[in-house]
Amino acid sequence: MLTLFLSFLQKQKLITDTHQETLLAVSGGVDSIVLCYLFKQAGLPFAIAHCNFNLRGKEADEETQFVHGLAQYYKVAFYSTKFETKDFASENSVSTQMAARTLRYHFFHSLLEAHGLNQIATAHHWDDAVETILLNLIKGTGIGGFAGIPSINGKIIRPLLFARKQEIINYAKQENLIWREDSSNKDIYYQRNLIRNKVIPLLHNINPNFEETTKDTCKKLRDIGKLFESQVHEIKKEILSFRDGLYYMAIDQIAHLPWATTVSFEILRFYGFTFEQIKNLITEPKSSGKVIYSKDYVLSIDRKQWIIGRKAASNPPTPPKNIAKETEQINFDSHTLQFKAYERHGYQIQKTPMVAALDYHALLFPLIVRPWKNGDTFYPLGMKGRKKVSDLLIDLKMPIAIKKKVWVLTTSSQIIWVIGYRMDERFKVCDTTKKILEVVWSTP
C-alpha cells in the first residue's frame, strides 16, 4: 500500500513540499491510523489533530487518550479539543453531523494559521466517496455531486482516496496496527451509516463490483463536468452583466433551449436560488414584475431579462441630504451629484437625462435629495398636468429592483428632478432665466 500511497500523492500533486508538516485529522479509527502510519513510513513530517465531539461519553474520552498516545509514540505535535456539538447544532438549527463537520474544520484551519502548518489531511477513502455520491443522488445534486470527494480542496487533501475500506483494514492487520472502533458507526440513525450498512449491501446484490464500477463512472462524469463548467462560463459571459449594483441576465437568449433550466441554475445557484425556483421561472408563462427570493438576493423578471440584486439591508432608511448654495458635490447610494452655477448667456443645455439645467432663481435653498416615495407627484417636463412618480416609473417599464434605487431632488417639498429620468416643468430654463444651476448625476 505504501507504493500506491506515494504514487497517488505524486499523481494528484497532494504534497508539493515534503519538508513542511501536514496536519493529520486522526479519530483513532482504522482509516486515520493507517494514514498516520503511511506518513511515517514515507518519511513525511506531520502533526496530529483530534476532535472529541462529546457525543459518546467515556468511549470518546478514551479515544482522545489513545490518539494522544499515538502522537507521543510517533513523537509529533498533538492538538485536541472538545466540542459541545449538540448545543451548537441546536443553536444553529443544523444536524449533529453537520455541526460536527463545521466545528472540526474550523478547528483544523485555526491550527494551520496558529502553527504555520501546510495543509490538512483527512483519511477519506473510496468507500466514503461512494457514500457521498449516493447521498447527493438521493438529496438532489448537480453534475458535480456525482464526482464524489475531491482529492484536494483548498488546504484539505485526502491521500487515501485510492483505497477501498477493506484494503485499509487488511493493510492495518498486516502491519499489526492497533485502532479504535467507533460504536456510532453502526447507528443507522445517521444517514451516512444507513447508506453504508443497509443501502450499499443491497446494491451489491445487483452488482458485486458496485464500488469499482462507480470509479469509472465518476471519472467520466468528472470530465463531463469540466466540459460543462467551461461551456456555462462562456454562456455566462454572453448573457450576464453587472452595472449599478445589479446583475442583468438576458434569459430570453437561452430560455427556448432544452438545457436552459440547468444552465440558468448553474449561473444563479451562487446567489442562493434553488433548481425548483429556476425551473418554475423557465416553464411558467413570463410575467414581468414577478419576484423570487433567496437568502441574500432578490430576482425580478423584467420582460426579456432577469435582474438580480442583494436584498435591502434591514438598516434604517438613508436620510435625506441637504444642498446649500455653496454645495459642489454630494454622494448618495453609490452615486454622485455635482452642482455648478452658470450665467444664462452662452450656456448650452445638454440633452441627456444625466444632467438637469434648472432656473436658479426658481429654487429655494436648501435643496433636498431623498429616495422617492409613494404619493410623490410632479409636473413632468413637456407636460402641463401633474403626474405621480410611481406612474412615471411604470411608463418607463422600470424593473422593481431599480425603482427602489430612484431618488428625487426637491425644493420646498416640490420635486425638481426625478434624478436621471425626468425634470419638473416648473423649474426648467426659460427666456426669463438669468442664472442656471447645473446638476450632473454620475454613477459608478
Disulfide bonds with the S-S distance in Angstrom:
none
